[in-house]
Every structure is written in structure tokens, then in C-alpha cells.
Amino acid sequence: MSIKLHKFHGGLHTEDHKKGSLISGLQQATLPAQLILPLKQHIGDSNKPLVSVGDRVLRGQLIADSSSAISAPVHASSSGIVSEIGARPVPHPSGQSDLCIVIDVDGKDESIKQKTSPIENLSGAELIDKIQRAGIVGLGGAVFPTAAKLARGNDLGIKTLIINGAECEPYITCDDTLMQNYAAEVVSGIAYLQCILKPENTLIGIEDNKPAAIKSIQLAIEKSPLSQTEVVSIPTIYPSGGEKQLIKILTGKEVPASKLAFDIGLFCQNVGTCVAITRALEHDQALISRIVTLSGNGIQNPGNWEVWLGTPVSHLIELAGGYKINQAKSQHLVMGGPMMGFSLSSDAVPIVKASNNILVMQQQTIPLTPGYHDECVRCAKCVEVCPAQLLPQQLYWQARAKNHERSEEYHLFDCIECGCCAAVCPSQIPLVQYYRAEKSEIRTARQAHFKSDRARLRFEFREQRLLLKKQQDEERRRLKREALQKKNPKIPDRKVEVDPVQAALERVKARKQTQAAEPRNTTNLTPEQQQQIEEADARRRAAREQPK
Amino acid sequence: MIVAILTISLMAGLFGLILGYAAIRFKVEGNPIVDQIDALLPQTQCGQCTYPGCRPYAEAIANGEAPINQCPPGGQATIVALAGLLDVEVLEPNQEHGEHHDIPLVAIIDEATCIGCTLCIQACPVDAILGSAKHMHTVIADECTGCELCLPPCPVDCIDMVPIKQSIDDWKWPLPTLSEEIVHEH
């Protein structure tokens, strides 16, 4: 059985630079002196540490977890003493620090007691729970918690399971190495996924530049009882490993804008995640290691290593024989590939769940001068290569103008940040950086808007509550007054009673009026008083008429 | 002649009826422009604009009683948005009303000093302070709009405004720095 392949729009044929790191096969990395485990190595909500400084932890021990559904716990990669819980530089495009648990490794590599429970009789939900507790995230690069994705896919119903072994980005060979070395585990991981999702068929997409991987997976499938599962060799074109692009190649379907694969009955999972699922379910082993490619022209011996999570990049570089030019600022470190990766601030950062590749480039071989690019000449080469069929130059103008509304109209959020547009741009515009900046601006604006809507609701609710309280108080007083009046009718009803202030004012007013009419002490006089007044008047007159 | 007059009158009457019906059927409740303005304001309910809340200020703007630059929490971004909505000129923020903070502030109560007087709870426009009489109060940081209205009533001065803690998830990709001079030299 062979399926008809489709083509997605655009894409690039890039120099793959993969041979160098494939020569030496898979090597086991040694334990570093210190493991640095960031609390958050996934997309979703943050974890809280479950250990404190001074605790002894064992390999596979849960050290950080969250109660949120969209999160993945962190486990100790080896045994040792927790020496610090604090901010350490982490692999992040910002180059900032984040909360990490630092373990001083004791070298004994003692594991916690595993009680391996049989999994034959477990239901899909129980399997998902086990996957959640193992801290498994999508190892293809998105690091979305696998259990949450599986639960959602299970709810929606899956028709086709797609296993992503395309690994289209230059320099990266970790999935290739994984498929060659752990084919059996990949296949049994697929079997567990089939057991959970019950798809009608399964397609494993692998680029045709990895014949050894294709062969070993095919052999493993033949040995396994899997049915309706097919390895598909797909043409090598970047970015065939993008989820939406791989779906298009294998099924001809297009994931609608702002929807996800499982909305159209498809479920994508990376081959590395399949291995992690097998280990979690069969051996109760948490996700504590992964295969990392070390590549680029700045490293002595490129290759693939099985690395404990938390291992500092510098330790890995030592294992690879060190830098070619050992001077400060003579190399540029990138986590991920040259198309989608981001620069690392230093080699002190640890390997995390998302680290598929560490690219070491000699600084002088990097052509781009940061901080400068030519203007867009409207050649539309970016439009030709965009695998998401967007209009990159329109997006560029809108992003530069920070016109969020228009950016969204041009479907900015369907951009997969593959970097094809920037790679072909004759003006060397760092287009993807514009899009990333615009995306984070829009996300921040959305958050602010969400917060202000909430504040408005709370404000209006408070106003209403206060008004209601006032009305209720008045009603209560009125009822009380009425009850009192019924009991004792002598108590005057305050409602008919005249306002005391008004009454006082009126009294004053009336008094003033009578006073103004005539002085009160000259009316109703007795004859003696009248006589006294007349005498006094005569005295005044006499005094006035007296000559001076 | 008669026919023409009759036709015109008949048409006028007919259209009058349609318009009259439409005026009742499609009547817009309230002033929609106020809602639109209100949606652009940051809803801190701080009153720095001299109006008692964001909605009264929105009403004042809609009635042409207030300029659009009296909202310090909204800053320049809100002024630009309002100017766009109302098709008026973009103004400089009016500094008399207060200062704009790039990182929003949040109130924090020094719990050791708080005497539990509930005055700040009564002052908070969004019910973001929790506590009861003679018991310690605390601010629900996620709901605090940073309006500073709780500061003046506090008799023991135990409330501070601090910038919201920024985590690595709040980090924003910067736009590529495009140096105009270099571009022109080229």
C-alpha cells in the first residue's frame, strides 16, 4: 500500500548540513557536576518546587509540579543534593533568568524505587494520566504537554494518527539518530498512542534524506503486531516537518486558519515523544533525558548525545571536544536550528525538554549584521516561499506600523515562524523577528484588554451591589418604622412630620418678619412707661437745642 | 399635474411611514459611542481624569466636555486609540492628571502594619481588597487595577504601590532596531 503524496505551497530546498553530526552515531553523555532544572520547560502554567534546598533527591523523583491541566511536572535527572532554588540563566530568546532547581550530582545515580505496574488492563484515561505524571511534552519543539493534547484529541475523535519524523531543519539530526537507535521504542509508543486514540490508520512521515531511519522503523513495524501503519518517505523540502505542512503532504488536507489538527480529525506526534511514552508506560520512567544534536562549524566533534535534562550546554561542548576557536565572543550559540532557533546568551544555560539541537557557529561565518537591513523592494519572493500562504511583506508593513488589527486581518497568527521568507529576502529583513514582536505586542494588548474587561465588570457589579444595599437598608428601615407605629400609634410617622431644619428656618423667618415690622418694646405700654419715654425724648431734645 | 402631486405625496407618505417604523424598530438604546470609548479606556476606575470612573469620563468625551488626554493609566496608546475612534487630533498626555507607568502598578498591603480598619476595602472600586474589621487585609493582585484610591484613606499608611512583577513569560520580542541613519548611508 502506498499513499498519494501532496505538495504544500512554497518551502525551500536548503543545504542540510546533517552529515557531520551523524558520523559518530549516538553517544551517551556523562553526568555533569551540577544539573540545572528550570521549573518551567513546557508551554502552559508554571510549576511550583516540591523540594527544598538541602534535600537529597533521586533519579526520577518528582521535584516540581502544578495543579493546572496544561503543565508538565519536572523530575530529577540524577541523584544528588538540591543546592539552590533560584534564578539561573535559561534557554530563552530573552536571555533572562528563570527559577531553576540546582542539583549537586553525587555520581551514584540512584533511582527511586519503581513499582512497575502492569499496563495491559489500563484504560485510555489511565494511560494519559501516567503520561502526564511522567512529565512528557511534545519533543518536536513546541513542548506542549502531551497528556493535555491526548485528552483533547481523545474527546474530539481521531481518524488519522500522524507521526512526525520529518526533521526538516538543517543541522538537526536528533530524530534521525533516535529512529535509528530506538526504532522498537518508537513503534511501541505508536502502539500506545493507537490504543489511546483508536485512529483508523497511522502514517509515519520521514524525509527521504534519512534512508537508514526509514529502514529501521519499517523493520520494527514488521516485527510488531501494528496494523494500518505505514512509513511514508516524503520529499526533502523545508518545512515539511511543520505540523500543518506534514498534514498537507500526507493527507492533502489543510488545517483551517486558527484551528488545530485535531479539529479535522488528525493528531500529530513527534517520534521522540513516542519513545518517551514507551519509557513512561513500560518502565515508569519519567522524561529525564533526551537526544541532543551538537552541530555547526564552531564545534570540534559534532554528534548526537543522550543527555540528562539539566546538563549545562558547556558540559556538552566539552564532551564534543570544545570549541574550534576558544575565545570569548568567537562563537554564536543557537538552540534549535538555523531557521527557527534562537540565540543563547551563554553556554551556562541547561539542556531542557525543548533542546533538540545546539548549533555552534563561528562568529565570523555569520553573514547578518544585526541592527541593519535594507528596505523592502517588493520583490514578493517571500510570498512564493511562504508555506502558510500568507503575504509576508504585507505582514512586515503592518508589524512595523504596529497596526494590530490589520496584522490579524492578514492572519499573522497563522505564521509558523519557519523563516523561509527571511531566508530568501534580498534586503535581508529579519521578517520573522518583526512577526514575533508583533505577535507578542498583540498578546500583551489582548491580556490588557481581558484585564480591563474584568475590571469593568467588577466595577459595575460593585456599583450595583452598593445601590442594592442602599435600597435594602431603606426598605428595612421603612418596615421597622411601620411595625413600630402599629405597636404604638403615638409615635409620629416621620414621613408626615415636617423636616425639623425646614421648620426651624421658617420659625426664624417668621420672627424676622415681625421684628422688621416694628420694635416689640414700643407697643402695649403702661401710662408710666409712656411718660418715661416722653421725658427721655424731651431731655434729648433739650440737650440738642442747648447752645454750645 | 394632479397626478404628479398625488404620486409625490403618496411616496412621501409611504417613506414617512417606513422611516417612522424603522425609527421605532431599530432604535439604539443609549449612546453607542460611549460604549466604544469606554472599551478603549483601561478601566482602572482611578478617577485621575477628575471623573468618578471610566464610564463617566467616556460620557464626558462623547459629549465633548473633556479632552482625550486626561487618562494617565492609558497613556499615549489610549490617546492614539481614542483619536482614531473619534477622528480627532492626537494630543500629548496631560501631565496634570498624573504620570503614566509603563509597567502597571499593583497595591500591596504591609500586613504587619495593617490595623484592619476596612477603609481601603470601601475605597477600592473593583473589590480587589479582602479582609474584615480588625483583621488583616490583603490585595488580590490579579484584580488590582493600580488606581491608588486605597492610599489616601489608610490611617496607618501601610499600602504601597509596586510595579507588577515581570516574569520571563511577560517578555516581548523586540522589533528589530532599524537605525535610520545607517539605512540612509546605504
Chai-1 contact restraints between the chains, C-beta under 6 A:
chainA,res_idxA,chainB,res_idxB,connection_type,confidence,min_distance_angstrom,max_distance_angstrom,comment,restraint_id
A,H92,B,I168,contact,1.0,0.0,6.0,A-B,restraint_1
A,S94,B,W171,contact,1.0,0.0,6.0,A-B,restraint_2
A,Q96,B,I168,contact,1.0,0.0,6.0,A-B,restraint_3
A,D98,B,I168,contact,1.0,0.0,6.0,A-B,restraint_4
A,G371,B,T177,contact,1.0,0.0,6.0,A-B,restraint_5
A,Y372,B,I182,contact,1.0,0.0,6.0,A-B,restraint_6
A,P430,B,P176,contact,1.0,0.0,6.0,A-B,restraint_7
A,Q433,B,P176,contact,1.0,0.0,6.0,A-B,restraint_8
A,R436,B,W173,contact,1.0,0.0,6.0,A-B,restraint_9
A,A437,B,W173,contact,1.0,0.0,6.0,A-B,restraint_10
A,A437,B,L175,contact,1.0,0.0,6.0,A-B,restraint_11
A,S440,B,K172,contact,1.0,0.0,6.0,A-B,restraint_12
A,S440,B,W173,contact,1.0,0.0,6.0,A-B,restraint_13
A,S452,B,P42,contact,1.0,0.0,6.0,A-B,restraint_14
A,S452,B,Q43,contact,1.0,0.0,6.0,A-B,restraint_15
A,A455,B,Q43,contact,1.0,0.0,6.0,A-B,restraint_16
A,A455,B,V126,contact,1.0,0.0,6.0,A-B,restraint_17
A,A455,B,T145,contact,1.0,0.0,6.0,A-B,restraint_18
A,R456,B,Q43,contact,1.0,0.0,6.0,A-B,restraint_19
A,R458,B,V126,contact,1.0,0.0,6.0,A-B,restraint_20
A,R458,B,D127,contact,1.0,0.0,6.0,A-B,restraint_21
A,F459,B,Q45,contact,1.0,0.0,6.0,A-B,restraint_22
A,F459,B,P125,contact,1.0,0.0,6.0,A-B,restraint_23
A,F459,B,V126,contact,1.0,0.0,6.0,A-B,restraint_24
A,R462,B,D127,contact,1.0,0.0,6.0,A-B,restraint_25
